[in-house]
Amino acid sequence: MAQTPYRDLTSQDILSAHISGLQHDINKMQAVLEMQTAQETGHVLTPVADQDDPTIRYRIYEGTIRNWLDNPAPVIYRNGVQVDPSEYEISPAHGVVVFHEQQNLNDTIAADFTYITNVSAWRQSIEESVLGIPSLQQAVDQHSLLLANNPAGVEPFYPLSGTYVSHFRRDYNPINADGTANTNSHVPAFRILVYGNTIDAFPFPLPTKTRFNKAAMKLNSASTNVSLRIGIYRDNGLRPSELLFQSPVITIPAAGGWGMVDIDLELEAGFYWIARHDGATAYYDGLNQVSAIPIVKFDAQTFLQDLSPRPNPHTFYGGYRATNIPFGDMPATFPASGALFQRSSYCSPWLVVA
């Protein structure tokens, strides 16, 4: 750690340069700490009246609050009336006003000014970060639960009849190490806003041929009845492409609840995209980001840098979003305008295994 090379002074006069050096160090520390400011109005100053020479008493006035700023300039008052700045010299850093002429001992001298407080924005930021540690730990714990008993990565997922399938992560184990049910395998999310005429497409891998008999969505609330469709797109290089299937229109009352429609769909094992096309702006329920299948780019050049703190080498998304797509039949090819998007939660479409 670098330090200013101060040395103990011998018996000698203190030079202005000595004091200036200390002031510069103080300013640097203030900058590092990002010191905060506050405003003070009507602050009464105390006269210096203990000099041996009575003619220079009641000329120097000091504030009990120091470290004023010079911008905005302090304003000085005498008995409630603003004093012309030509009558005095001021040292804002020291909180001192020196009048050219002696003031009356009964005069009240006051000041309005902005000053440096003892509050550090940098420290506040650290304290706020510390307060956020429990929520970060909770997220870590959720990830740990999702990956419990699964050191090798993604596991095959074989859904039984009646299973609701969406873009939830497959790399989890529904059983804890002690044999109890892992109720945190999937984390839900609620009241997720999506605007009408939007198509969201999410990863949808299937390890085996699967037949589905229902398509479903969970509406939280809306200002009007909501119509939507659920579709399946082929994959083309980790991007939805050709439309394979679209459900009939599902209509859900504005008050919310599940909307379901019967379908007859069989898909071979493979990688697909499950999509939702909204007919109106509404709030849905779905999956928290920690439970959704991530689309990930890993940058090894960023990862393999000898830096501290290390930049995050991961870029991840939840799916593709296309906006301003008029509601009706879903596009035969996923819109070229659709772009990768990432949110903290997703309003997720579901298919039910027959």
C-alpha positions, 0 to 999 in steps of 0.5 A: 500500500502506497503512503505519502512519505511524511517525516517528523518535523524538527523544531522549525516554522510550519510552512504553508506547504506542510499544511497544503500537503495534508489538505491534498491527502484529505481531499484524496481520502474524501474522493475515495470514500465518496463523502456525502453532502447536506445543506444547512440554513440559518446556522449561527456562528460563534464570534472569537472575542478572546484576543488581547487586543479588543479592536480585533474582537468580533471580527472572526466568526466560526461555525460548529459545522466545518467543511463547507463547500464553496459551490454553492457559495455560502450566504452570510446574514447579520441579524437576519439580513444578508451581508454583502460579500465585500464586507468579509473574507470566508474560508469555506473549508474551515467554516470561518468568516472574517469581517473587515470591520468589527461587528457589534457584540449584540449582532447575530451572524448566521450562514447558509451553506452546503457541507461535507457530512460524515456519511460515505456513499462507498460505505453505504454501498458496502453495507447495502451489499452486505444486507443482500448476502442472505438473498444471494445465499438463498439463490445459491442454495436453490441452485445447490438443491437443483443440482443435488445428487447430479454431479455429472450434469444434465440427466435424462427426463422421462415424464409420466402421464399427467406431467406438466412439461415446460422449459424447466431445467432437467438437471435436478433430482426430485429426491434429496440425499436423505430420501425426502422429496426435494420440493425446491427442484422447481421455483415458481414466479408470479405476476409476470407482465407481458405485453400483447402481440408478443411471442416468447419461445423457450428451449424444449428438449425431449429424451423420448417420443412423447404424446401430449393431450393438453396445452395450458397457461396460468393467468394471474390477472388482466384488465380483460379476458385474455386469448393466447396460443401455445406452439412448438417450433423446430430448432435450427442451430439453437434458434426456433424455425419452422412451426410444427404445431399450434394449439387452438385459442385458449381464452382465460377470464380476466380474473385469472386461473388456468386456461387449458385446451385439448390437443393431440400432439406426438413429438419424437425425441429431440430438441424443440422450442415451446412458444406462447403467443399473447393476444392481450397485455396481462400478468402471468405465472411461470418459472423463476430464472433459476429453474429455467433452461439457460441458453449460455455462452461461455467466454474462456478468454474472459475466464482465463484472465489473471484478474481480481475481481474476475469478470463473469464469463457467462452470457445467458438467456431464457429464450427468444422474444418477438414483439409486434406480432399480431395475434392470430395464427402463429407465424409459419416460421419464427419471426426474424425479428425475434431476439434472445432475451433474459429476465428474472422470471418467465411466464411459461407455457405448458404441455401435459403428457397424455 
